[in-house]
Amino acid sequence: MPATDYQGTSSPLTNIGRSLLPGRRDQVHAMESPIGGSASTEAEIESFQRRVADRFHDLASVPSDELLSLPWVRKLLDVFLCCQEEFRVILFKNIALVKKSPMDRLIADFYERTVKALDVCNAIRDGIEQIRQWQKLLEIVLCALGDSNVGYQRSLGEGQFRRARKALIDLAIGMLDEKDSGQALAHRNRSFGRHNTSGSHSKDHHHRSL
């Protein structure tokens, strides 16, 4: 998901890249040295930040036709879990520094990006569910009107036509409401397009799950 918009994508997907990744890579690395931290601790934190930035920029560099594909989503989840585990190791090795600056900001920033990554997964889930609903409506139409592969013609009653018409109307309404559903999606996944906030505000989102 590049920081720049993909052509042909619509909101809120155009904001996902800007939400997960800052406009410039050096903003990811721009952290002060931990107070009282050893040189090895500083190097470990810096290395972690670079790995996280590199992994997500690799995800952002895919062509638009590969965005949100199953291999891409699988890679996204792998990167997310890997970063989470590495960050947990750093925390356990540096418990005394957790409450000191800038480690407290690093933790808040990490959880903020974690929430945004989960929101991407939620957006994918909602999109798949919408496609499934459209598929069900199309199956109703095909069932009501009969399969064209059948070798005989059957008479269609008024009930079948009504059922097919209702399914087509529901399908058309669902497709026409795509923009509205996109706004609702952005409302549910509130980190889309949202800049980093204070640690106290981001805590409200730490318990969000898939």
Residue frames as a rotation matrix with the C-alpha (Angstrom) as fourth column:
MET 1
0.577 0.817 0.000 0.00
0.817 -0.577 0.000 0.00
0.000 0.000 -1.000 0.00
PRO 2
-0.418 -0.815 0.400 1.98
0.800 -0.539 -0.262 2.97
0.429 0.211 0.878 -1.16
ALA 3
-0.510 0.180 -0.841 1.72
0.549 -0.685 -0.480 6.32
-0.662 -0.706 0.251 0.51
THR 4
-0.800 0.274 -0.534 0.51
-0.548 -0.697 0.462 7.71
-0.245 0.662 0.708 -2.80
ASP 5
0.106 0.953 0.284 -2.95
-0.561 0.293 -0.774 6.84
-0.821 -0.077 0.565 -4.02
TYR 6
-0.721 -0.179 0.669 -3.52
0.377 0.708 0.597 4.02
-0.581 0.683 -0.443 -6.47
GLN 7
-0.740 0.497 -0.454 -5.41
-0.673 -0.559 0.485 5.00
-0.012 0.664 0.747 -9.57
GLY 8
-0.329 0.723 -0.607 -8.89
-0.317 0.521 0.792 3.62
0.889 0.453 0.058 -9.60
THR 9
-0.574 0.151 -0.805 -9.12
0.725 0.550 -0.414 2.96
0.380 -0.821 -0.425 -5.87
SER 10
0.118 0.724 0.679 -11.79
0.016 -0.686 0.728 4.61
0.993 -0.075 -0.093 -3.79
SER 11
-0.525 -0.233 0.818 -12.04
-0.739 -0.351 -0.575 5.83
0.421 -0.907 0.012 -0.22
PRO 12
0.868 -0.464 0.176 -11.22
-0.428 -0.521 0.738 4.54
-0.251 -0.716 -0.651 2.33
LEU 13
0.732 -0.617 0.288 -8.62
0.628 0.776 0.066 2.36
-0.264 0.132 0.955 0.58
THR 14
0.476 -0.580 0.662 -6.81
0.386 -0.538 -0.749 5.40
0.790 0.612 -0.032 -0.75
ASN 15
0.497 -0.243 0.833 -6.08
-0.680 -0.705 0.200 6.43
0.539 -0.666 -0.516 2.83
ILE 16
0.992 -0.084 -0.095 -4.79
0.124 0.806 0.579 3.08
0.027 -0.586 0.810 4.07
GLY 17
0.307 -0.948 0.083 -1.24
0.769 0.195 -0.609 3.67
0.561 0.251 0.789 2.91
ARG 18
-0.149 -0.342 0.928 -1.10
-0.170 -0.915 -0.365 7.13
0.974 -0.212 0.079 4.47
SER 19
0.701 0.475 0.532 -2.55
-0.595 -0.022 0.804 5.73
0.393 -0.880 0.267 7.69
LEU 20
0.928 -0.352 -0.122 -0.09
0.371 0.848 0.378 2.86
-0.030 -0.396 0.918 8.05
LEU 21
0.020 -0.991 0.130 2.98
0.999 0.025 0.043 4.65
-0.046 0.129 0.991 6.79
PRO 22
0.302 0.024 -0.953 4.12
0.260 -0.964 0.058 8.25
-0.917 -0.266 -0.298 7.24
GLY 23
0.965 0.156 -0.212 4.85
-0.132 -0.411 -0.902 10.41
-0.228 0.898 -0.376 4.26
ARG 24
0.367 -0.907 -0.208 8.59
-0.700 -0.123 -0.703 10.09
0.612 0.404 -0.680 4.66
ARG 25
0.509 -0.195 -0.839 10.60
0.329 0.944 -0.020 7.13
0.796 -0.265 0.544 5.86
ASP 26
-0.567 -0.821 0.068 12.84
0.234 -0.240 -0.942 9.24
0.790 -0.518 0.328 8.08
GLN 27
-0.103 0.607 0.788 9.80
-0.826 -0.493 0.273 10.04
0.554 -0.623 0.552 10.20
VAL 28
0.800 0.364 -0.476 9.70
-0.109 0.870 0.481 6.39
0.589 -0.333 0.736 11.18
HIS 29
0.203 -0.835 -0.511 13.31
0.739 0.473 -0.479 6.47
0.642 -0.281 0.713 12.33
ALA 30
-0.289 -0.375 0.881 13.30
-0.112 -0.901 -0.420 9.88
0.951 -0.220 0.218 13.97
MET 31
0.815 0.466 -0.345 13.38
0.258 0.242 0.935 8.77
0.520 -0.851 0.077 17.61
GLU 32
0.370 -0.686 0.627 15.53
-0.812 -0.567 -0.141 10.10
0.452 -0.457 -0.766 20.42
SER 33
-0.438 -0.600 -0.670 17.91
-0.106 0.774 -0.624 7.86
0.893 -0.202 -0.403 22.33
PRO 34
0.577 0.681 -0.452 16.35
0.354 0.291 0.889 6.26
0.736 -0.673 -0.073 25.43
ILE 35
0.347 -0.414 0.842 17.34
-0.768 -0.640 0.001 7.98
0.539 -0.647 -0.540 28.64
GLY 36
0.120 -0.385 0.915 19.73
-0.862 0.417 0.288 5.74
-0.493 -0.823 -0.282 30.50
GLY 37
0.941 0.267 0.206 19.71
-0.134 0.855 -0.500 3.16
-0.310 0.444 0.841 27.73
SER 38
0.049 -0.964 0.263 22.88
0.107 0.266 0.958 1.40
-0.993 -0.019 0.116 26.71
ALA 39
-0.408 -0.291 -0.865 24.37
-0.775 -0.390 0.497 1.67
-0.482 0.874 -0.067 23.26
SER 40
-0.997 0.042 0.065 23.24
0.067 0.891 0.448 -1.87
-0.039 0.451 -0.892 22.50
THR 41
-0.282 0.954 -0.098 19.67
0.643 0.112 -0.758 -1.00
-0.712 -0.277 -0.645 23.50
GLU 42
0.078 0.255 -0.964 19.67
-0.406 -0.875 -0.264 2.06
-0.911 0.412 0.036 21.27
ALA 43
-0.727 -0.422 -0.542 21.03
-0.660 0.211 0.721 0.03
-0.190 0.882 -0.431 18.37
GLU 44
-0.863 0.444 0.240 18.41
0.438 0.895 -0.082 -2.68
-0.251 0.034 -0.967 18.94
ILE 45
0.030 0.915 -0.402 15.56
0.389 -0.381 -0.839 -0.18
-0.921 -0.131 -0.367 18.92
GLU 46
-0.082 -0.133 -0.988 16.89
-0.708 -0.689 0.152 1.56
-0.701 0.712 -0.038 15.83
SER 47
-0.943 -0.302 -0.137 17.28
-0.315 0.687 0.655 -1.77
-0.104 0.661 -0.743 14.07
PHE 48
-0.541 0.819 0.193 13.72
0.640 0.550 -0.536 -2.72
-0.545 -0.166 -0.822 14.96
GLN 49
0.185 0.624 -0.759 12.35
-0.076 -0.762 -0.644 0.55
-0.980 0.177 -0.094 13.60
ARG 50
-0.411 -0.412 -0.813 14.23
-0.817 -0.230 0.529 0.09
-0.405 0.882 -0.242 10.34
ARG 51
-0.982 0.062 0.178 13.01
0.117 0.942 0.315 -3.48
-0.148 0.330 -0.932 9.93
VAL 52
-0.180 0.981 -0.074 9.40
0.575 0.044 -0.817 -2.44
-0.798 -0.190 -0.572 10.52
ALA 53
0.174 0.219 -0.960 9.67
-0.459 -0.845 -0.275 0.44
-0.871 0.488 -0.046 8.04
ASP 54
-0.701 -0.523 -0.485 11.36
-0.668 0.243 0.703 -1.71
-0.250 0.817 -0.520 5.40
ARG 55
-0.842 0.407 0.353 8.78
0.405 0.910 -0.084 -4.49
-0.356 0.073 -0.932 5.72
PHE 56
0.115 0.972 -0.205 5.79
0.509 -0.235 -0.828 -2.20
-0.853 -0.009 -0.522 5.35
HIS 57
0.064 -0.143 -0.988 7.37
-0.677 -0.734 0.063 -0.23
-0.733 0.664 -0.143 2.52
ASP 58
-0.942 -0.334 0.011 7.92
-0.238 0.695 0.678 -3.53
-0.235 0.636 -0.735 0.73
LEU 59
-0.409 0.879 0.245 4.21
0.739 0.476 -0.476 -4.21
-0.535 -0.014 -0.845 1.13
ALA 60
0.294 0.556 -0.778 3.47
0.072 -0.824 -0.562 -0.71
-0.953 0.109 -0.282 -0.15
SER 61
-0.401 -0.592 -0.699 5.52
-0.620 -0.386 0.683 -1.16
-0.674 0.707 -0.213 -3.31
VAL 62
-0.540 0.227 0.811 3.31
0.481 0.873 0.076 -3.84
-0.691 0.431 -0.581 -4.89
PRO 63
-0.948 0.278 0.158 1.45
0.026 -0.426 0.904 -3.07
0.318 0.861 0.397 -8.15
SER 64
-0.555 0.789 0.263 -2.15
-0.825 -0.480 -0.300 -1.96
-0.110 -0.383 0.917 -7.79
ASP 65
0.196 0.683 -0.704 -3.49
-0.717 0.590 0.372 -5.24
0.669 0.431 0.605 -9.19
GLU 66
-0.306 -0.367 -0.878 -1.77
0.291 0.842 -0.454 -7.17
0.906 -0.395 -0.151 -6.38
LEU 67
-0.803 0.030 0.595 -3.12
-0.502 -0.571 -0.649 -4.96
0.320 -0.820 0.474 -3.61
LEU 68
-0.147 0.743 0.653 -5.38
-0.907 0.162 -0.388 -6.91
-0.394 -0.650 0.650 -1.21
SER 69
0.195 0.135 -0.972 -4.76
-0.606 0.795 -0.011 -10.17
0.771 0.591 0.237 -3.07
LEU 70
0.968 0.235 -0.086 -4.62
-0.092 0.654 0.751 -13.31
0.233 -0.719 0.655 -0.93
PRO 71
0.294 -0.924 -0.245 -0.79
0.830 0.374 -0.413 -13.61
0.474 -0.082 0.877 -1.17
TRP 72
-0.350 -0.405 0.845 -0.48
0.034 -0.907 -0.421 -9.92
0.936 -0.119 0.331 -0.24
VAL 73
0.500 0.608 0.617 -2.83
-0.632 -0.230 0.740 -10.29
0.592 -0.760 0.269 2.74
ARG 74
0.882 -0.228 -0.412 -0.95
0.387 0.849 0.358 -13.38
0.268 -0.476 0.838 3.90
LYS 75
-0.126 -0.982 0.140 2.32
0.727 -0.187 -0.661 -11.46
0.675 0.019 0.737 3.71
LEU 76
-0.096 0.177 0.979 0.75
-0.373 -0.919 0.130 -8.54
0.923 -0.353 0.154 5.59
LEU 77
0.861 0.472 0.190 -0.33
-0.363 0.307 0.880 -10.80
0.357 -0.826 0.436 8.44
ASP 78
0.579 -0.729 -0.365 3.10
0.740 0.658 -0.139 -12.46
0.342 -0.190 0.920 8.56
VAL 79
-0.338 -0.711 0.616 4.79
0.360 -0.703 -0.614 -9.07
0.869 0.015 0.494 8.78
PHE 80
0.241 0.536 0.809 2.38
-0.564 -0.601 0.566 -7.90
0.790 -0.593 0.157 11.45
LEU 81
0.977 0.155 -0.145 2.91
0.006 0.664 0.748 -10.98
0.212 -0.732 0.648 13.64
CYS 82
0.271 -0.955 -0.119 6.67
0.829 0.294 -0.476 -10.86
0.489 0.030 0.871 13.16
CYS 83
-0.326 -0.358 0.875 6.87
-0.003 -0.925 -0.380 -7.18
0.945 -0.126 0.300 14.17
GLN 84
0.579 0.629 0.518 4.65
-0.548 -0.170 0.819 -7.80
0.603 -0.758 0.247 17.16
GLU 85
0.886 -0.273 -0.375 6.84
0.424 0.803 0.418 -10.65
0.187 -0.529 0.828 18.42
GLU 86
-0.088 -0.974 0.207 10.07
0.752 -0.201 -0.628 -8.70
0.654 0.100 0.750 17.92
PHE 87
-0.122 0.112 0.986 8.62
-0.343 -0.937 0.064 -5.72
0.931 -0.330 0.153 19.75
ARG 88
0.871 0.485 0.082 7.54
-0.271 0.332 0.904 -7.95
0.411 -0.809 0.421 22.64
VAL 89
0.499 -0.775 -0.388 11.08
0.801 0.584 -0.135 -9.29
0.331 -0.243 0.912 22.96
ILE 90
-0.373 -0.639 0.673 12.46
0.328 -0.769 -0.548 -5.75
0.868 0.017 0.496 23.14
LEU 91
0.309 0.574 0.759 9.97
-0.540 -0.551 0.636 -4.84
0.783 -0.606 0.140 25.86
PHE 92
0.966 0.093 -0.242 10.83
0.116 0.678 0.725 -7.83
0.232 -0.729 0.644 28.04
LYS 93
0.202 -0.972 -0.124 14.54
0.904 0.234 -0.358 -7.12
0.377 -0.040 0.926 27.68
ASN 94
-0.771 -0.472 0.428 14.13
0.342 -0.873 -0.346 -3.44
0.537 -0.121 0.835 28.62
ILE 95
0.150 0.905 -0.399 11.39
0.880 0.062 0.470 -3.30
0.450 -0.422 -0.787 31.23
ALA 96
-0.090 -0.243 -0.966 13.11
0.823 -0.565 0.066 -0.50
-0.561 -0.789 0.251 33.14
LEU 97
-0.906 -0.363 -0.217 13.04
0.176 -0.790 0.587 1.76
-0.385 0.494 0.780 30.10
VAL 98
-0.436 0.792 0.428 9.39
0.882 0.281 0.379 1.28
0.180 0.542 -0.821 29.21
LYS 99
0.539 0.739 -0.404 8.18
0.821 -0.569 0.054 4.36
-0.190 -0.360 -0.913 31.08
LYS 100
-0.110 -0.658 -0.745 11.01
0.280 -0.740 0.612 6.59
-0.954 -0.141 0.265 29.94
SER 101
0.841 0.339 -0.420 11.02
-0.241 -0.460 -0.855 8.83
-0.483 0.821 -0.305 26.89
PRO 102
-0.429 0.699 -0.572 11.06
-0.901 -0.374 0.219 8.05
-0.060 0.609 0.791 24.02
MET 103
-0.995 0.032 -0.094 10.23
0.022 0.994 0.107 4.41
0.097 0.104 -0.990 24.73
ASP 104
-0.442 0.893 -0.083 6.76
0.274 0.046 -0.961 5.41
-0.854 -0.447 -0.265 25.91
ARG 105
0.094 0.447 -0.889 6.17
-0.720 -0.587 -0.371 7.17
-0.688 0.675 0.267 22.59
LEU 106
-0.707 -0.411 -0.575 7.61
-0.696 0.548 0.464 4.21
0.125 0.729 -0.673 20.69
ILE 107
-0.881 0.439 0.178 5.15
0.325 0.833 -0.448 1.90
-0.345 -0.337 -0.876 22.43
ALA 108
-0.047 0.910 -0.411 2.22
-0.013 -0.412 -0.911 4.23
-0.999 -0.037 0.032 21.71
ASP 109
-0.120 -0.067 -0.991 3.30
-0.926 -0.352 0.136 4.52
-0.358 0.934 -0.020 18.07
PHE 110
-0.951 -0.260 -0.166 3.60
-0.301 0.900 0.314 0.75
0.068 0.349 -0.935 17.75
TYR 111
-0.603 0.785 0.142 0.12
0.484 0.502 -0.716 0.16
-0.634 -0.363 -0.683 19.12
GLU 112
0.044 0.593 -0.804 -1.26
-0.442 -0.710 -0.548 2.90
-0.896 0.380 0.231 16.88
ARG 113
-0.399 -0.269 -0.877 0.15
-0.917 0.137 0.375 1.14
0.019 0.953 -0.301 13.83
THR 114
-0.982 0.102 0.158 -1.09
0.074 0.982 -0.175 -2.19
-0.172 -0.160 -0.972 15.17
VAL 115
-0.185 0.974 -0.128 -4.64
0.166 -0.097 -0.981 -0.83
-0.969 -0.203 -0.144 15.26
LYS 116
0.096 0.189 -0.977 -4.28
-0.827 -0.531 -0.184 0.47
-0.554 0.826 0.105 11.71
ALA 117
-0.810 -0.417 -0.412 -3.04
-0.574 0.705 0.416 -2.91
0.117 0.574 -0.810 10.53
LEU 118
-0.768 0.602 0.220 -6.05
0.386 0.708 -0.592 -4.57
-0.512 -0.369 -0.776 12.15
ASP 119
0.053 0.804 -0.593 -8.31
-0.259 -0.562 -0.785 -2.03
-0.964 0.195 0.178 10.45
VAL 120
-0.409 -0.252 -0.877 -6.87
-0.908 0.023 0.418 -3.08
-0.085 0.968 -0.238 7.09
CYS 121
-0.997 0.043 -0.061 -7.78
0.041 0.998 0.037 -6.68
0.062 0.035 -0.997 7.94
ASN 122
-0.397 0.909 -0.123 -11.27
0.305 0.004 -0.952 -5.55
-0.865 -0.416 -0.279 8.97
ALA 123
-0.030 0.354 -0.935 -11.68
-0.743 -0.634 -0.216 -3.70
-0.669 0.688 0.282 5.67
ILE 124
-0.757 -0.292 -0.584 -10.69
-0.618 0.609 0.497 -6.83
0.211 0.738 -0.641 3.76
ARG 125
-0.886 0.457 0.081 -13.12
0.360 0.786 -0.502 -8.91
-0.294 -0.415 -0.861 5.78
ASP 126
-0.135 0.884 -0.448 -15.96
-0.046 -0.457 -0.888 -6.45
-0.990 -0.099 0.102 5.13
GLY 127
-0.230 -0.007 -0.973 -15.20
-0.921 -0.320 0.220 -6.39
-0.313 0.947 0.068 1.41
ILE 128
-0.947 -0.132 -0.292 -15.23
-0.223 0.927 0.302 -10.18
0.231 0.351 -0.907 1.19
GLU 129
-0.651 0.759 -0.002 -18.50
0.429 0.366 -0.826 -10.33
-0.627 -0.538 -0.564 3.10
GLN 130
-0.056 0.628 -0.776 -20.07
-0.507 -0.688 -0.519 -7.79
-0.860 0.365 0.357 0.72
ILE 131
-0.540 -0.206 -0.816 -19.02
-0.833 0.270 0.483 -9.86
0.121 0.941 -0.317 -2.29
ARG 132
-0.981 0.191 -0.014 -20.54
0.190 0.959 -0.211 -12.94
-0.026 -0.210 -0.977 -0.66
GLN 133
-0.317 0.916 -0.245 -23.84
0.134 -0.213 -0.968 -11.14
-0.939 -0.339 -0.055 -0.19
TRP 134
-0.063 0.249 -0.966 -23.89
-0.879 -0.472 -0.064 -10.08
-0.472 0.846 0.249 -3.84
GLN 135
-0.834 -0.301 -0.462 -23.10
-0.496 0.776 0.390 -13.64
0.241 0.555 -0.796 -4.88
LYS 136
-0.794 0.592 0.140 -26.02
0.345 0.627 -0.699 -14.96
-0.501 -0.507 -0.701 -2.83
LEU 137
-0.005 0.819 -0.574 -28.39
-0.312 -0.547 -0.777 -12.52
-0.950 0.175 0.258 -4.53
LEU 138
-0.274 -0.161 -0.948 -27.17
-0.960 -0.007 0.279 -13.58
-0.052 0.987 -0.152 -7.97
GLU 139
-0.993 -0.083 -0.084 -27.64
-0.084 0.996 0.008 -17.23
0.083 0.015 -0.996 -7.01
ILE 140
-0.419 0.908 -0.009 -31.23
0.169 0.068 -0.983 -16.45
-0.892 -0.413 -0.182 -6.02
VAL 141
0.086 0.420 -0.903 -31.85
-0.789 -0.524 -0.319 -14.91
-0.608 0.741 0.286 -9.45
LEU 142
-0.598 -0.396 -0.697 -30.32
-0.763 0.547 0.344 -17.88
0.245 0.738 -0.629 -11.27
CYS 143
-0.955 0.265 0.135 -32.29
0.176 0.869 -0.462 -20.34
-0.240 -0.417 -0.877 -9.16
ALA 144
-0.206 0.946 -0.249 -35.57
-0.051 -0.265 -0.963 -18.47
-0.977 -0.186 0.103 -9.65
LEU 145
0.255 0.286 -0.924 -35.19
-0.856 -0.378 -0.354 -18.09
-0.450 0.881 0.149 -13.42
GLY 146
0.920 0.092 0.382 -33.73
0.023 0.958 -0.286 -21.53
-0.392 0.272 0.879 -13.97
ASP 147
-0.047 -0.998 0.049 -30.33
-0.113 0.054 0.992 -22.76
-0.992 0.041 -0.115 -15.10
SER 148
0.416 0.179 -0.891 -29.66
-0.845 -0.287 -0.452 -22.19
-0.336 0.941 0.032 -18.79
ASN 149
-0.628 -0.738 -0.247 -27.63
-0.778 0.596 0.197 -25.41
0.002 0.316 -0.949 -18.87
VAL 150
-0.354 0.584 0.731 -30.73
-0.143 0.738 -0.659 -27.48
-0.924 -0.338 -0.178 -18.23
GLY 151
-0.969 -0.168 0.179 -31.81
0.125 0.291 0.948 -29.27
-0.212 0.942 -0.261 -21.42
TYR 152
-0.289 0.929 0.231 -35.50
0.895 0.176 0.411 -28.52
0.341 0.325 -0.882 -21.05
GLN 153
-0.744 0.141 0.653 -37.57
-0.152 -0.988 0.041 -25.38
0.651 -0.068 0.756 -20.70
ARG 154
-0.509 0.605 -0.612 -39.71
0.860 0.375 -0.345 -25.03
0.021 -0.703 -0.711 -17.62
SER 155
0.208 0.676 0.707 -42.57
0.488 -0.698 0.523 -22.62
0.847 0.236 -0.475 -17.17
LEU 156
-0.842 -0.512 -0.169 -41.88
0.435 -0.460 -0.774 -19.72
0.319 -0.725 0.610 -14.85
GLY 157
0.180 0.954 -0.242 -44.58
0.924 -0.079 0.375 -18.60
0.339 -0.290 -0.895 -12.50
GLU 158
0.590 0.132 0.797 -45.24
0.033 -0.990 0.139 -15.20
0.807 -0.056 -0.588 -11.03
GLY 159
0.979 -0.204 -0.019 -43.56
0.024 0.026 0.999 -16.22
-0.204 -0.979 0.031 -7.78
GLN 160
0.296 -0.924 0.243 -40.26
0.898 0.356 0.260 -16.94
-0.327 0.141 0.935 -9.50
PHE 161
0.076 -0.232 0.970 -40.31
0.659 -0.718 -0.224 -13.61
0.749 0.656 0.098 -11.30
ARG 162
0.833 0.287 0.473 -41.06
-0.131 -0.728 0.673 -11.75
0.537 -0.623 -0.569 -8.07
ARG 163
0.821 -0.565 -0.083 -38.24
0.322 0.338 0.884 -13.50
-0.472 -0.752 0.460 -6.27
ALA 164
0.043 -0.830 0.556 -35.78
0.999 0.050 -0.003 -12.79
-0.025 0.555 0.831 -9.07
ARG 165
0.290 0.126 0.949 -36.88
0.393 -0.920 0.002 -9.17
0.873 0.372 -0.316 -9.33
LYS 166
0.984 0.088 0.153 -36.52
-0.104 -0.412 0.905 -8.62
0.143 -0.907 -0.396 -5.58
ALA 167
0.527 -0.850 0.010 -33.03
0.646 0.408 0.645 -10.15
-0.552 -0.334 0.764 -5.62
LEU 168
-0.050 -0.534 0.844 -31.99
0.927 -0.339 -0.160 -7.94
0.371 0.775 0.512 -8.54
ILE 169
0.614 0.329 0.717 -33.36
0.091 -0.932 0.351 -4.84
0.784 -0.151 -0.603 -6.82
ASP 170
0.957 -0.285 -0.059 -31.49
0.061 -0.004 0.998 -5.70
-0.284 -0.959 0.013 -3.62
LEU 171
0.223 -0.919 0.325 -28.32
0.911 0.315 0.265 -6.27
-0.346 0.237 0.908 -5.63
ALA 172
0.096 -0.139 0.986 -28.67
0.674 -0.719 -0.167 -2.95
0.732 0.681 0.025 -7.44
ILE 173
0.879 0.266 0.395 -29.29
-0.096 -0.713 0.694 -1.10
0.466 -0.648 -0.602 -4.18
GLY 174
0.773 -0.625 -0.108 -26.25
0.389 0.332 0.859 -2.73
-0.501 -0.706 0.500 -2.62
MET 175
-0.026 -0.817 0.576 -24.01
0.999 -0.004 0.040 -1.70
-0.030 0.577 0.816 -5.51
LEU 176
0.260 0.188 0.947 -25.38
0.412 -0.909 0.068 1.85
0.873 0.372 -0.314 -5.63
ASP 177
0.962 0.133 0.238 -24.76
-0.159 -0.433 0.887 2.20
0.220 -0.892 -0.396 -1.90
GLU 178
0.482 -0.841 -0.247 -21.09
0.771 0.541 -0.337 1.33
0.417 -0.028 0.908 -2.32
LYS 179
-0.267 -0.592 0.760 -19.98
0.123 -0.804 -0.582 4.87
0.956 -0.062 0.288 -1.56
ASP 180
0.394 0.492 0.776 -22.16
-0.706 -0.379 0.599 5.03
0.589 -0.783 0.198 1.53
SER 181
0.975 -0.066 -0.211 -20.89
0.167 0.846 0.506 1.68
0.146 -0.529 0.836 2.71
GLY 182
0.115 -0.988 0.099 -17.36
0.662 0.003 -0.749 2.95
0.740 0.152 0.655 2.16
GLN 183
-0.172 -0.105 0.979 -18.07
-0.451 -0.876 -0.173 5.85
0.876 -0.471 0.104 4.48
ALA 184
0.795 0.496 0.350 -19.52
-0.546 0.334 0.768 3.48
0.264 -0.802 0.536 7.04
LEU 185
0.704 -0.619 -0.349 -16.42
0.582 0.784 -0.216 1.32
0.407 -0.051 0.912 6.72
ALA 186
-0.239 -0.819 0.521 -14.21
0.262 -0.571 -0.778 4.31
0.935 -0.049 0.351 7.36
HIS 187
0.191 0.389 0.901 -16.31
-0.743 -0.543 0.391 5.13
0.641 -0.745 0.185 10.42
ARG 188
0.983 0.176 -0.047 -15.99
-0.112 0.789 0.604 1.61
0.143 -0.588 0.796 11.82
ASN 189
0.388 -0.919 -0.074 -12.27
0.920 0.390 -0.021 1.46
0.048 -0.060 0.997 11.08
ARG 190
0.944 0.275 -0.181 -11.53
0.299 -0.946 0.122 4.88
-0.138 -0.169 -0.976 12.47
SER 191
0.195 -0.942 -0.272 -7.78
0.224 -0.228 0.948 4.84
-0.955 -0.246 0.167 11.97
PHE 192
0.072 -0.144 0.987 -8.17
0.995 0.083 -0.060 5.24
-0.073 0.986 0.150 8.18
GLY 193
0.149 -0.067 0.987 -6.74
0.514 -0.847 -0.135 8.65
0.845 0.528 -0.092 7.37
ARG 194
0.974 0.219 0.052 -6.20
0.063 -0.484 0.873 9.42
0.216 -0.847 -0.486 11.04
HIS 195
0.154 -0.964 0.216 -2.88
-0.343 -0.257 -0.904 10.88
0.927 0.065 -0.370 12.09
ASN 196
-0.362 -0.377 -0.852 -1.04
0.625 0.580 -0.522 9.71
0.691 -0.722 0.026 15.18
THR 197
0.519 0.578 0.629 -2.72
-0.197 -0.636 0.746 10.86
0.832 -0.511 -0.216 18.34
SER 198
-0.111 -0.547 0.830 -1.68
-0.945 -0.200 -0.258 10.94
0.307 -0.813 -0.495 21.94
GLY 199
-0.855 -0.317 -0.410 -1.01
-0.205 0.933 -0.295 7.75
0.476 -0.169 -0.863 23.82
SER 200
-0.772 0.604 0.197 -4.08
-0.157 0.119 -0.980 8.18
-0.616 -0.788 0.003 26.00
HIS 201
0.073 0.834 -0.547 -6.34
-0.884 -0.200 -0.422 8.43
-0.461 0.515 0.723 22.97
SER 202
-0.191 -0.204 -0.960 -4.82
-0.796 0.604 0.030 5.45
0.574 0.770 -0.278 21.21
LYS 203
-0.937 -0.164 0.310 -5.34
-0.332 0.702 -0.631 3.27
-0.114 -0.693 -0.712 24.27
ASP 204
-0.092 0.988 0.128 -9.05
-0.686 0.030 -0.727 3.25
-0.721 -0.154 0.675 23.51
HIS 205
0.548 0.300 -0.781 -8.28
-0.830 0.315 -0.461 1.22
0.108 0.901 0.421 20.37
HIS 206
-0.466 -0.883 0.047 -5.83
-0.883 0.462 -0.078 -1.30
0.048 -0.078 -0.996 21.79
HIS 207
-0.546 0.302 0.782 -8.49
-0.248 0.833 -0.495 -3.90
-0.800 -0.464 -0.379 22.46
ARG 208
0.369 0.677 -0.637 -9.92
-0.841 -0.049 -0.539 -3.86
-0.396 0.735 0.551 18.96
SER 209
-0.483 -0.488 0.726 -9.78
-0.164 0.866 0.473 -7.27
-0.860 0.110 -0.499 17.36
LEU 210
-0.898 0.150 -0.414 -10.73
-0.394 0.144 0.908 -8.96
0.196 0.978 -0.070 14.13
